[in-house]
């Protein structure tokens, strides 16, 4: 009886470890998978040539198909309206979500921005895609300030968050084309940071 109890304990321990191990294993991205880069001018690549946008640079780094769905001047409300068609058309495995810059510049409701981001994340997952959220800072005459709402959205939706990226880039004059947009070097820095974020969660081809 004693040995039976020990055996059952060992089996239970091994099974538990296997479960935890499998849940922590990075997922595989394949060359047939699509990554959707959804956002505004920061995704589009305003201030640089098309092949210097962060999605273009990231595609070269990963060897994966990355669709640049950025649109200059787009708010989170407009992005939310456009997102269902993008998800249906491209059926991405992973979506990189970067909205909020124009909401901030146009002094739109931050409460509504938070709601829109949460709705977009839910919509992305409903369509079978995973998501990484990219935070943008509040830009004022006094500099760049983090927006707590991105941390709140990430925590409330259990979504991976890349934060502090644009604050670092836009604080360096050599990395920006104007006050709110990176240049080619800045977009490359952005691509490198997102490459690391993807590598933490996925095995690349």
SULCORWO-V277649 format. One line per field, one symbol per residue. burial: b if it has 9 or more other ideal C-beta (glycine too) atoms within 8 Angstrom, else e. Layout:
burial=???
//
This chain:
burial=eeeeeeeeeeeeeeeeeeeeeeeeeeeebeeebbbbbbbbbbbbbbbbeeebbbbbbbbebbebebbbbbbeebbbbbbbebbbebbeebbbebbbbbbbbbbbeeebebebbbebbbbbbbbbbebebbbbbbbbbebeeeebebbebbbbbbeebebbbbeebbbbbbebeebbbeeebbbbbbbbbbbbbbbebbeebbebe
//
